[in-house]
Amino acid sequence: MSAEGFARTPEPPYYAVIFTSQRSGADPEGYAEAAEAMVALAAQQPGHLGVESVRGADGVGITVSYWRSENDILAWKHHVEHAAIRARGRRDWYTRYITRVAKVERAYDWLLKSP
């Protein structure tokens, strides 16, 4: 993720994995460390383009990771460490989550320029 919080993605097409989750508590033990480790590990995977993530006070979070191909997404899904953290998430950290995969066909960017 860039310093501004926006992923630096190439011109489309590419893919987005949208992970929407409801945490089981305000700050579940080990969650922050695991989330940070997964972001770092994902960044090392072939085809990873970036990530953006937000979480509201109600515990609902949305993380969007960007990938070059569907094969790269499947490789990440089946990565051993990622699978282990996913299992822990089901057991300890989430009451619900939904994962959606979408192909990005177009992307638009706008930035307010300082005078």
NUKOLZA-130249 format. One line per field, with one value per residue: residue in one letter; x, y, z of N, C-alpha, C in turn. Coordinates in pm, 1 decimal, decimal comma. Each point is the difference from the previous one (the first is absolute). Layout:
REM residues N
rest A:...
n_X X:...
n_Y Y:...
n_Z Z:...
ca_X X:...
ca_Y Y:...
ca_Z Z:...
c_X X:...
c_Y Y:...
c_Z Z:...
END
This chain:
REM residues 115
rest M:S:A:E:G:F:A:R:T:P:E:P:P:Y:Y:A:V:I:F:T:S:Q:R:S:G:A:D:P:E:G:Y:A:E:A:A:E:A:M:V:A:L:A:A:Q:Q:P:G:H:L:G:V:E:S:V:R:G:A:D:G:V:G:I:T:V:S:Y:W:R:S:E:N:D:I:L:A:W:K:H:H:V:E:H:A:A:I:R:A:R:G:R:R:D:W:Y:T:R:Y:I:T:R:V:A:K:V:E:R:A:Y:D:W:L:L:K:S:P
n_X 84,1:-42,7:77,1:-68,5:31,4:43,8:-48,6:121,7:-106,5:23,9:13,4:-133,8:-29,3:-57,4:29,3:-117,7:57,4:-131,3:62,6:-128,0:29,7:-54,9:75,8:48,4:98,0:12,5:76,7:-42,9:35,8:111,7:-114,5:37,9:66,7:-104,3:-81,7:86,5:11,9:-133,0:-9,4:95,2:-59,9:-118,6:62,9:41,1:-131,9:25,9:-0,8:51,3:-105,0:-66,3:-22,7:-129,3:-3,0:-124,3:-15,9:-130,5:-53,6:-88,0:128,8:-77,9:69,7:65,6:52,9:59,9:28,0:103,2:-38,2:110,1:-21,3:-97,0:97,8:39,2:-127,8:-14,3:114,8:-43,4:-114,6:80,5:55,5:93,6:79,5:-41,3:3,6:114,5:33,1:-41,3:55,9:106,0:-11,7:-30,5:104,7:85,5:-2,3:-66,5:-110,2:52,5:17,0:20,3:37,1:29,9:-5,5:64,3:-32,7:107,2:-101,6:-40,1:85,9:-52,2:81,9:-20,9:74,2:-42,4:27,2:106,0:-56,7
n_Y -116,4:100,5:103,9:23,0:-128,4:43,9:-113,1:-26,5:8,1:-98,4:29,7:1,9:-128,4:-20,5:-63,4:3,9:-27,2:-0,8:27,5:-28,1:55,1:-80,4:80,0:-98,3:87,5:95,1:-82,0:-98,1:-81,8:58,6:67,2:108,4:-83,1:-81,7:103,8:55,4:-117,8:-8,7:127,8:-19,0:-112,4:56,5:104,6:-113,3:-14,0:-92,0:109,3:15,3:82,8:-35,9:81,4:5,2:62,5:-18,0:50,7:-18,0:92,7:-38,7:-0,2:66,2:-86,8:74,1:-109,6:79,0:-120,4:47,1:-70,3:-45,8:-117,3:-74,5:-43,4:126,9:31,2:-99,4:39,4:125,2:-33,1:-71,5:118,9:-79,9:104,9:36,5:-125,4:-4,1:119,7:-41,9:-116,5:67,7:70,2:-111,9:-48,4:103,2:45,8:-83,3:77,5:73,3:-57,4:84,7:-88,6:106,6:-54,6:108,3:6,8:74,3:56,3:88,4:100,4:83,2:100,7:59,2:107,7:52,7:91,3:16,8:116,8
n_Z 0,0:-70,9:15,5:-110,1:9,8:-118,1:-48,6:-40,0:-76,0:-86,9:-126,5:3,9:-9,6:117,6:110,5:60,8:116,2:19,4:114,4:22,0:118,5:91,1:73,5:73,9:-0,5:92,6:69,6:-79,7:96,0:-38,2:-5,6:67,5:77,4:4,4:15,3:82,3:58,7:-10,2:35,1:90,9:39,2:-6,8:52,2:56,0:-19,0:-92,5:-72,6:120,6:-3,7:108,5:104,6:27,5:118,6:42,9:123,0:14,9:75,0:-91,2:-37,4:-86,0:-72,4:-85,3:-50,9:-86,0:-48,5:-67,3:-107,8:-57,4:64,9:-50,5:-79,0:-2,8:-18,5:-84,8:-50,1:13,2:-55,8:-75,4:15,1:46,2:8,5:-119,7:-40,0:66,6:-46,8:-119,2:30,4:40,8:-110,2:-62,2:61,8:-18,9:-124,1:-77,7:-8,4:-97,3:-117,1:-98,6:-90,6:-69,0:-119,3:-43,9:-126,5:14,9:-61,9:91,4:5,7:88,1:-16,1:116,2:-9,6:114,6:-87,2:75,0:41,5
ca_X -84,1:78,6:-10,7:-132,5:-101,4:-54,6:87,7:47,9:-33,1:29,2:-118,1:-78,0:-72,0:60,6:-105,0:-14,2:-60,8:-64,4:-21,9:-80,7:-3,1:-49,2:83,4:-73,1:25,1:61,9:141,3:28,5:141,1:79,5:-56,3:77,7:127,4:-27,3:-40,6:121,6:82,5:-62,2:22,5:141,3:18,0:-68,7:81,5:111,5:-51,1:-6,3:-124,7:-62,0:14,7:-20,5:-110,4:-62,6:-77,4:-62,9:-84,8:-82,3:-12,8:-91,2:71,9:-9,4:115,3:9,5:135,1:2,6:133,9:0,8:82,6:15,5:-77,9:-75,7:93,0:72,2:-95,0:-13,1:125,1:-4,1:-102,9:50,2:127,7:-11,4:-12,8:-126,7:-105,9:2,2:-55,5:-143,1:-64,6:-2,2:-100,6:-131,2:-10,5:23,0:-7,9:-113,3:-131,7:-42,3:73,4:-34,9:107,2:-47,7:107,8:-51,4:95,3:-3,5:5,1:32,2:32,4:8,8:72,0:-11,9:77,7:-8,6:131,7:13,7:19,9
ca_Y 116,4:122,6:85,4:61,7:-100,9:-53,1:-92,2:48,0:-106,2:32,3:15,8:-123,7:-78,8:-75,3:-56,8:46,6:-90,1:85,8:-77,6:75,4:-82,4:49,1:-55,3:-50,0:87,4:128,2:-18,8:-139,8:-31,0:-49,0:39,3:105,0:-57,6:-91,8:78,9:63,0:-105,7:-43,7:105,9:-10,2:-124,7:14,8:88,2:-78,3:-102,8:35,1:57,8:93,2:137,5:96,6:-25,1:112,5:-59,1:89,4:-66,2:94,7:-17,1:-112,0:-124,8:-42,9:42,1:-36,0:-2,0:-31,5:-26,7:4,2:-107,6:0,3:-106,0:-92,3:-102,5:58,1:-0,4:-138,5:-36,9:64,5:-68,6:-130,2:14,6:-69,6:93,7:70,6:-94,5:-16,4:121,3:-0,5:-92,0:66,0:105,5:-63,2:-50,4:95,9:143,1:47,8:-61,1:-19,1:69,9:-29,7:28,0:16,7:18,6:75,8:47,1:144,9:32,6:141,5:67,1:144,8:58,8:142,9:50,9:144,2:63,4:118,6:122,6
ca_Z 0,0:-4,4:118,2:3,0:28,6:-123,9:-71,6:-129,9:-94,0:-140,2:-84,4:-8,8:99,9:108,7:83,7:137,5:97,5:98,0:121,7:95,4:120,9:128,2:106,5:116,0:114,3:-32,3:-32,9:34,1:24,3:-112,0:-129,6:-66,7:-44,2:-111,1:-116,2:-50,9:-59,9:-125,2:-99,4:-41,0:-74,5:-129,2:-83,4:-54,0:-89,7:-142,0:-48,4:95,4:-47,4:107,0:92,7:69,9:108,8:97,9:98,4:73,2:144,5:25,0:-23,9:-139,7:-76,9:-141,6:-54,2:-142,3:-52,1:-145,7:-54,6:-145,3:-65,6:85,2:48,5:114,1:112,2:48,8:67,6:131,7:79,7:43,5:69,8:128,1:112,5:-16,5:36,7:145,5:59,5:-33,9:94,4:131,3:-10,0:17,3:137,4:108,3:-24,2:-78,8:9,7:-139,4:-105,5:-138,7:-94,5:-136,9:-97,6:-113,7:-99,8:-17,2:-142,9:-10,9:126,5:-15,7:111,7:12,4:113,3:17,6:-5,0:85,3:-80,8
c_X 89,1:-23,5:-138,2:-109,6:-65,1:100,3:39,8:-17,5:34,3:-130,0:-75,1:21,8:92,1:-115,3:2,3:-64,4:-50,3:-40,9:-72,2:-18,4:-62,5:84,3:-85,2:20,3:72,1:145,1:40,5:150,5:66,5:-45,8:88,5:130,8:-20,1:-37,8:121,6:89,7:-57,2:17,0:143,2:23,6:-65,3:84,1:117,1:-44,7:-0,8:-137,7:-69,3:28,8:-16,4:-119,7:-48,4:-90,6:-54,7:-83,2:-73,6:-5,7:-91,1:64,8:-8,9:119,6:-9,4:145,6:-9,8:145,1:-9,8:103,7:0,9:-90,5:-77,7:89,8:81,3:-88,5:-13,5:125,8:3,9:-101,4:55,4:136,9:-16,6:-20,6:-131,1:-116,3:-7,9:-60,4:-149,2:-77,2:-7,7:-103,5:-139,9:-22,2:-2,7:-40,5:-125,4:-129,5:-56,3:100,8:-48,7:121,0:-60,7:120,8:-60,2:113,3:-18,8:20,9:43,2:33,4:18,8:66,4:-19,8:73,8:-14,2:140,5:0,6:23,5:142,2
c_Y 123,3:81,6:63,4:-100,0:-60,6:-95,5:63,4:-113,6:41,8:32,0:-133,3:-67,2:-62,6:-45,6:59,4:-110,8:89,5:-86,2:89,7:-88,0:72,6:-64,9:-36,8:85,0:124,6:-14,8:-142,5:-27,3:-59,4:47,2:99,8:-53,9:-91,2:77,2:66,6:-101,9:-45,8:104,4:-8,9:-125,1:9,0:83,7:-72,5:-101,8:47,2:55,7:94,1:142,5:104,9:-37,3:131,6:-59,4:107,3:-84,7:107,1:-33,1:-117,4:-136,0:-52,8:57,7:-43,2:11,6:-41,9:-23,2:-13,0:-97,4:6,6:-103,5:-83,3:-111,0:49,7:1,5:-140,2:-46,4:60,9:-69,5:-129,1:7,7:-53,3:95,7:77,0:-90,3:-19,1:122,1:9,3:-90,5:62,5:112,6:-54,2:-40,4:111,5:144,7:50,4:-69,9:-25,1:66,1:-47,0:36,5:5,4:22,8:67,5:35,5:149,9:29,7:144,5:51,5:148,0:55,8:150,6:42,5:151,9:56,7:121,0:123,4:46,9
c_Z 0,0:127,4:11,8:32,5:-122,7:-63,2:-133,0:-100,0:-142,6:-74,6:-3,1:-134,3:104,3:89,3:140,3:82,5:112,5:119,1:100,4:122,5:117,4:107,3:120,0:124,6:-43,3:-44,2:36,8:10,1:-123,3:-136,0:-74,2:-55,1:-120,7:-125,8:-64,8:-70,7:-134,1:-109,5:-52,8:-83,6:-137,8:-95,6:-64,8:-105,0:-144,7:-35,8:95,5:-43,8:109,3:85,5:58,2:106,3:93,0:95,9:77,4:148,3:35,4:-24,6:-141,7:-74,8:-144,3:-40,6:-145,6:-38,4:-151,4:-52,9:-152,0:-68,4:101,2:53,6:118,8:124,6:58,1:71,2:139,7:91,2:59,9:68,1:142,5:117,1:-6,6:41,0:151,2:69,7:-28,7:96,0:139,6:1,7:20,4:145,0:103,9:-26,4:-68,8:37,7:-139,9:-91,7:-135,2:-84,9:-139,7:-90,5:-122,4:-95,0:-16,4:-147,8:-23,9:138,8:-28,0:124,7:-2,8:125,2:2,8:4,5:91,9:-85,3:2,7
END
